[in-house]
Amino acid sequence: MQKYRKMRSAAVVLQAAYRGQQVRKEVAQCHHAATVIQSAFRKHREEVKFQAMRLSSIIIQRYYRACILQRQERERYLKMRHSAIILQAAFRGHRVRTNIAKMHRAATVIQANLKRHKQQSAFRKQRWAACVLQQRFRAQRQRNIEVKHYQECRKAVIKLQTTFRGMKSRRILKQRHHAASIIQRGYRTYSEHKQYLTLKSSVITIQRRYRATVAAKEQMQKYQKMRSAAVVFQAASEASRSERRLLNVIRLPP
């Protein structure tokens, strides 16, 4: 019984040791498997994190590169736009300067033609006035000196003067109407242009008005001078006729 008990206890001890060794092996295997599982899980988790971070970095890099490209394209577009604006401004300035030069040349030609026309008109008027005076003087010298004929000649001269004044007034009025219509057309045409052109047309209009006024004043002064000369000539001729009559009366025999 004692041997059996000893053997039983020894067998229990052996069984306990074997079972403990088996359990420890299983536990060690479980620990090893858990360690392997944990390392694989951690590796997978780290790989997932790495893939996510990699994807995020790739997305960020793409977005950053897209932003840089967009900024570069924007800067390039702004530079091209600025260059285009500069070219357009230069071209428009060149075109405006060309138009201004053409207008200057046209205005110079118009002013020269207007001055030439005024001078020709003044010369024709003076020649006509001189011809009229010569014809009157020759008619008065050839005809007999009579008071009735003198009155008729005087009335004719007065009529001619009134006709000439009326014609001159109508011509001046027509020229002013024509100048006013030209000014209105020029103003309506170039009113939408820049202020420089408007001021220039206004200055040209004022110059034309001033020159027309000065020319009218000069013509009036010339006409008054010629009229005063005609009056003086008529007075001299009347005085010479009176002297001749007086000499004829004195020379008559008693």
C-alpha positions in Angstrom: 0.0 0.0 0.0 2.8 2.3 0.9 4.7 1.4 -2.3 1.5 1.9 -4.2 1.0 5.2 -2.6 4.6 6.2 -3.4 4.3 5.0 -6.9 1.0 6.8 -7.2 2.4 10.0 -5.9 5.4 9.6 -8.1 3.1 9.0 -11.1 1.0 12.0 -10.1 4.2 14.0 -9.8 5.4 12.7 -13.2 2.0 13.3 -14.7 1.9 16.8 -13.2 5.4 17.5 -14.5 4.5 16.2 -17.9 1.3 18.0 -18.0 3.0 21.1 -16.8 5.6 20.7 -19.5 2.9 20.1 -22.1 1.0 23.1 -20.8 4.1 25.2 -20.9 4.8 24.1 -24.4 1.3 24.9 -25.5 1.5 28.2 -23.6 4.9 28.9 -25.3 3.4 28.0 -28.6 0.4 30.1 -28.0 2.7 33.0 -26.9 4.8 32.5 -30.0 1.7 32.3 -32.2 0.3 35.4 -30.4 3.6 37.2 -30.9 3.6 36.2 -34.6 0.0 37.3 -34.9 0.6 40.6 -33.1 3.7 41.3 -35.2 1.8 40.4 -38.4 -1.1 42.6 -37.2 1.2 45.4 -36.3 3.0 45.0 -39.6 -0.3 45.1 -41.4 -1.4 48.1 -39.4 1.9 49.9 -40.1 1.6 49.0 -43.8 -1.9 50.4 -43.9 -0.7 53.5 -42.1 2.3 53.7 -44.5 0.0 53.2 -47.5 -2.4 55.9 -46.2 0.5 58.3 -45.5 2.0 57.5 -48.9 -1.3 58.1 -50.6 -1.8 61.3 -48.6 1.7 62.5 -49.5 1.1 61.6 -53.1 -2.2 63.5 -53.1 -0.6 66.5 -51.3 2.3 66.4 -53.7 -0.1 66.3 -56.7 -2.1 69.1 -55.2 1.0 71.1 -54.5 2.4 70.5 -57.9 -1.0 71.5 -59.4 -1.0 74.7 -57.3 2.5 75.5 -58.5 1.6 74.8 -62.1 -1.6 76.8 -61.8 0.4 79.7 -60.2 3.0 79.5 -62.9 0.3 79.4 -65.6 -1.4 82.4 -63.9 1.8 84.4 -63.8 2.5 83.5 -67.4 -1.0 84.5 -68.4 -0.7 87.8 -66.5 2.6 88.5 -68.2 1.2 87.7 -71.6 -1.9 89.8 -70.8 0.3 92.7 -69.7 2.4 92.4 -72.8 -0.7 92.3 -75.0 -2.1 95.4 -73.2 1.2 97.2 -73.8 1.2 96.2 -77.4 -2.4 97.3 -77.8 -1.7 100.6 -76.1 1.3 101.2 -78.4 -0.7 100.3 -81.5 -3.6 102.5 -80.5 -1.2 105.3 -79.6 0.5 104.9 -83.0 -2.9 104.9 -84.8 -4.1 108.0 -82.8 -0.9 109.8 -83.6 -1.2 108.9 -87.3 -4.8 110.1 -87.3 -3.8 113.4 -85.6 -1.0 113.9 -88.1 -3.4 113.3 -91.0 -5.9 115.7 -89.4 -3.1 118.3 -89.0 -2.1 118.0 -92.6 -5.8 118.2 -93.7 -6.3 121.2 -91.5 -3.2 122.9 -92.9 -4.4 122.2 -96.5 -7.9 123.5 -95.7 -6.5 126.7 -94.0 -4.2 127.3 -97.0 -7.0 126.9 -99.5 -9.3 129.1 -97.4 -6.6 131.9 -97.2 -5.9 131.6 -100.9 -9.7 131.8 -101.6 -10.0 134.9 -99.3 -7.0 136.6 -101.0 -8.4 135.8 -104.5 -11.8 137.1 -103.4 -10.3 140.3 -102.0 -8.2 140.8 -105.2 -11.2 140.3 -107.4 -13.3 142.7 -105.3 -10.5 145.3 -105.5 -10.1 144.8 -109.2 -13.8 145.0 -109.7 -13.9 148.2 -107.6 -11.0 149.6 -109.5 -12.7 148.8 -112.8 -15.9 150.4 -111.7 -14.1 153.5 -110.5 -12.2 153.7 -113.8 -15.3 153.3 -115.8 -17.1 156.0 -113.8 -14.1 158.3 -114.1 -13.9 157.9 -117.9 -17.6 158.3 -118.2 -17.5 161.5 -116.1 -14.5 162.8 -118.1 -16.1 162.0 -121.5 -19.5 163.4 -120.8 -20.5 166.9 -120.2 -20.4 168.2 -116.7 -24.0 168.6 -115.7 -25.6 168.5 -112.3 -28.4 166.2 -113.4 -26.0 163.7 -114.8 -23.9 164.0 -111.7 -27.0 163.2 -109.6 -27.8 160.3 -111.8 -24.2 159.0 -111.5 -24.4 159.6 -107.7 -27.6 157.6 -107.5 -26.0 154.8 -109.6 -23.0 154.8 -107.3 -25.2 154.7 -104.2 -27.1 151.8 -105.7 -23.9 150.0 -106.6 -22.6 150.5 -103.1 -25.8 149.2 -101.6 -25.7 146.2 -103.9 -22.1 145.6 -103.2 -22.7 145.8 -99.5 -25.7 143.5 -99.7 -23.8 141.1 -101.8 -20.9 141.3 -99.4 -23.1 140.8 -96.4 -24.8 137.8 -98.0 -21.5 136.3 -98.9 -20.2 136.8 -95.4 -23.4 135.4 -94.0 -23.2 132.4 -96.3 -19.5 131.9 -95.4 -20.4 132.0 -91.7 -23.3 129.6 -92.2 -21.0 127.3 -94.2 -18.4 127.6 -91.4 -21.0 127.0 -88.8 -22.3 123.9 -90.6 -18.7 122.6 -91.0 -18.1 123.2 -87.3 -21.3 121.4 -86.4 -20.5 118.4 -88.6 -16.9 118.3 -87.2 -18.3 118.5 -83.7 -20.9 115.8 -84.2 -18.4 113.6 -85.9 -15.6 113.9 -83.3 -17.6 114.5 -80.2 -17.1 110.9 -79.1 -13.4 111.1 -79.5 -11.0 112.2 -76.9 -11.0 115.6 -75.2 -7.8 116.6 -77.1 -9.6 116.3 -80.4 -12.6 118.2 -79.1 -10.4 121.0 -77.8 -8.4 121.1 -81.0 -11.6 121.3 -83.1 -12.8 124.1 -80.8 -9.5 126.0 -81.2 -9.6 125.6 -85.0 -13.2 126.8 -85.0 -12.3 129.8 -82.9 -9.3 130.5 -85.1 -11.6 130.4 -88.2 -14.1 132.7 -86.6 -11.4 135.1 -85.5 -9.7 135.0 -88.9 -13.1 135.5 -90.7 -13.8 138.4 -88.4 -10.4 139.9 -89.0 -10.7 139.5 -92.7 -14.2 141.1 -92.6 -12.8 144.0 -90.6 -9.9 144.4 -93.1 -12.3 144.2 -96.1 -14.6 146.8 -94.4 -11.6 149.1 -93.7 -10.4 148.7 -97.3 -13.9 149.4 -98.6 -14.2 152.5 -96.3 -10.7 153.7 -97.5 -11.8 153.2 -101.2 -15.1 154.9 -100.5 -13.3 157.9 -98.8 -10.9 158.0 -101.8 -13.8 158.0 -104.2 -15.5 160.7 -102.2 -12.3 162.8 -102.2 -11.9 162.1 -105.9 -15.5 163.2 -106.6 -15.0 166.3 -104.5 -11.7 167.1 -106.3 -13.4 166.6 -109.7 -16.4 168.8 -108.6 -13.9 171.4 -107.4 -12.1 171.3 -110.7 -15.3 171.6 -112.6 -16.3 174.6 -110.5 -12.9 176.2 -111.2 -13.3 175.6 -114.9 -16.8 177.1 -114.9 -15.5 180.1 -112.9 -12.6 180.5 -115.3 -15.0 180.2 -118.3 -17.3 182.9 -116.8 -14.3 185.2 -116.1 -12.9 184.7 -119.6 -16.2 185.7 -121.3 -16.1 189.1 -123.0 -18.2 191.9 -121.5 
